[in-house]
């Protein structure tokens, strides 16, 4: 039975019984080591060690390493949830649906979904990239040889840059003047920085909900005839001022990010 088990020839239900017995029997485990194919076993262990001890970097991590980013920082950035393929595909599909609404929906209602989504999408991506509930390497970020605020900002730039490229491509496909479709840029920057500033005291998801919900409510209440004061020159100046104020708050509270982000 041990010989059949060693060579993978044992079939259920005897296989389950053998598994349970070998796990609790040192004598049978010792005999099993003598019966198995030693070369095959050594090859399997070598492959396992190669995967566990020296994991192969993914495309994002390799790109960061080529740009001169230290390996420990590159790994922490590459693990950002908002840089995963599933999140990027979801964001792309959402933007494509928004563009479809703009091109084939009613002309007076079409721009509103885009201007709600475009500034909020980077905020959602940033919120999904931090905190123990969403970041698979959250514990490592706390002990990594990188200041918490620096890692936070580096990850934010990576997320915002990727998301902005997607939203920018969608803005080009939007009907109407190109400059008008770029009105989301400054609000997006302001909302992202406000979310980071609030994250020093609130859970990132809660902070994103506050900023994104506030932006959506304000835009819906002021939107009419395909435009809103929030997208005008005055609104853009206000967004720039809010971004500067949020940046100042982040600088003043930078020590709190070294202790980890708060979570609910």
N, C-alpha and C positions, 0 to 999 in steps of 0.2 A: 504493500500500500504506500509506503514511504517512497519507494522507487517510482511508482506511477505518479505520485504527487510531485516529486522533484522534476519529472520530465513533462509535466502538464497533461498527463494522460488520465487523470482521475476525474470522473464525471459526478455531477450531483446525483443523489444527495450526499454521497460519500465525501465529496470535495468539501462541503460545508463542515462535516464532522471532523475531517482531517485538519481544516483550518483552525477550528476551535481547540482541537487537542494539541496541535503543534504550538499554539500560542502559549499554552500553560505547561508544556512538558520540555524541560531543558534537555533531557536525554534524547528525545526524538529530534529536537533541533540540532543537536550535535551530530547525530547520524545523518540527518538531512544534508548537512554541510559536506559530508563525505560522498553522498550519492549524487549530488548535482554536478552539472558540467562546470568545472572550475573556470575555464576560459570565458564561458558565457556569463557566469556570475561576475567575474572581474570586469568584463566589458560593461555590464549593466551598472555596476557601482561607479565606474569611471564616468559614464554618461550622466549619472545622477549627480555626482560631485561637480561636474562641469556646469550643469544647470543651476544647482543650488549655490555653489560658491562663486561662480563667475557667470552670472546671467548675461545673455547677449543684449546689448542696448537696442532699443527700437529706433525707428526712423527719426523721431523727434529728438531723442537723446543723441543720436549720431550727428544730426545737424548742429545741435548745440555744441558738441565737442569740437566739431570742425571750426566753429566760430570762436573757439578759445575759452568757452565756459568751463570752469572746473568740474571734474566728473561728479563730485557729490552734489553740486548745485544743479548740474544737468539732469541728474536722476530725479531730484525733487521737483524740478520743473516739468519733466516729461511725465510724471505721475499725476499732473493736474487733470482732474476729471473733465474739465471743459475742453481739453485738447484731445479727448478720446474720439474715435471714429463715430461712435453711436451718437454722441452729443452734437458733433459737427454735422452729421447727416440730418439729425432732427432739426437743427437750426436752418440748414439749407432748404429742407422741405417746407418749413414754416415760411421762410422768405419767398420761396417760389409761389406758394399759395397766396401770399400777400400781393405779389406782383400780378398774379392772375386776376385777383379781385380788382386791382387798379386798372387793368387793361380791358377787362370784359365786364366789370361791374358798372354801377352808376358813377358818373364822373364826379358828382359833388360829394359822394360818400367814400370813394375809393381811397383818397390819400390818408384819411384818419387812421385806419389800421396800420398803415406803414409808419406814420409818425408816432404812433403809440409803441409799436414793436421795435423800431430801429434804435432808439436810445435805451430801451429797457433790456434788449437782448444781451449787450455786454454786461449789464448789471447782474442778470441772471447767471451768466457764465462765471463771473467773479464770485458770486455768492456760492455757487456750486463747487468752487475750487478750494474752499477753506473750511476748517472746522472738523471736529471728530465724526460728524454724521455723514460727511460726503467725501472727505479726503482719505484715501486708503493709506497714506503715509503721514498722517497727522502727527503720530507719536515721534516719527523720525524728524519731522520739521522742528519739534521742540528741542531736540538734542543735537541737531545738525550744527556744524561750525559756521553758521550764517546767522546774522541778526534777523530777528523775526520780521521787522519792517522791510528790510532789504529783500528778503525772500518774498514777502507779500507783494511788494512793488514789482519785482521781476516777474512773478507769476501773473500779476494783473496786466502788465504790458504784453505778455505772451497771449493771454486770453483776449484782451481788448484788440490787439493787433489782428489776431485771426478773425475775430467776430467782425471787426470793422471792415476787413477785406470782403467778407460775405455780404455785409449790409451795403457796402459801397457798390458792389456788383449789382445788387438788387436796385439801388438808387439809379444807376445808369439805365436800367430797363424800365423805370417808372415813367409814365407819361408826364408831359409838362416840362418846364424849364429845368435844366440840369442844376443850376444854382439853388433853386428852391428845394430840390430833392436832397441837397446836402445840408439842409437846415437842422438835421438830427445830430451833427457832429459835436457842437458845443454842449447841447443838452446831455448827450451821452457821456461826455467827459465829466460834466458836473455831477450827474447822477452816480457815476462810478466812484468818484472821489468822495461824495457824500456817504455812499454805502460803506466805503473803507473807513471813513471817520466814525460812523456809527458803530462799526464792527469792534471798535475798541471797548465798547460798553454793552453791545447787544450781540446776540447770535447773528452770524452773517445772513442767514435766511430771513430772519426778522428784519434786519436792516434793509435788505433788498426789497422785501415786501413793503416797507414803509416808503422808501424812495420811489419804487416802481408804481405803487398804488397812488402815491401823491401826484406823480407825473401824469398818470392815466386820467385821474379825476380832473386835474387842472386842465388838461388838454381837451377832454370831452366837454367841460363846461364852457370853454372859451372858443371852441372850434365852430366856425361857420363860414359858408361860402368858400369852402376849400382852403381856409387859412385860419391862423390863430395868432394872437399877440405874442404867444410864447415862441413863435417861429420868425417873428419880425426882427428888425435890427435892435429894437429895445430889448426884446426877449433874449436875443443872442448875447447882448452885453450883460444882462442879468445872469445868464448861465455862466458866462466867463467869470463874473464876480463871485458867484456861488462856488465855482471850481477853485478859485484862489483861496476863498475862506475855508473850504473843506481841506485844501492842501495844508493850510496853516494849522488847522486842528490836528491833522495827522502828524505833523512835525512836532507839535507840543505833546502829543500822547504816544510818541513812538516807543517809549519804554514799556508800555502795556502790551505791545505786540510780541515782546520777547518772552512773556509769560504764557503765551497761547491765547487764542481767541476765545471769548466767552461762548458758552453753549447752553441751550435750554435743558 
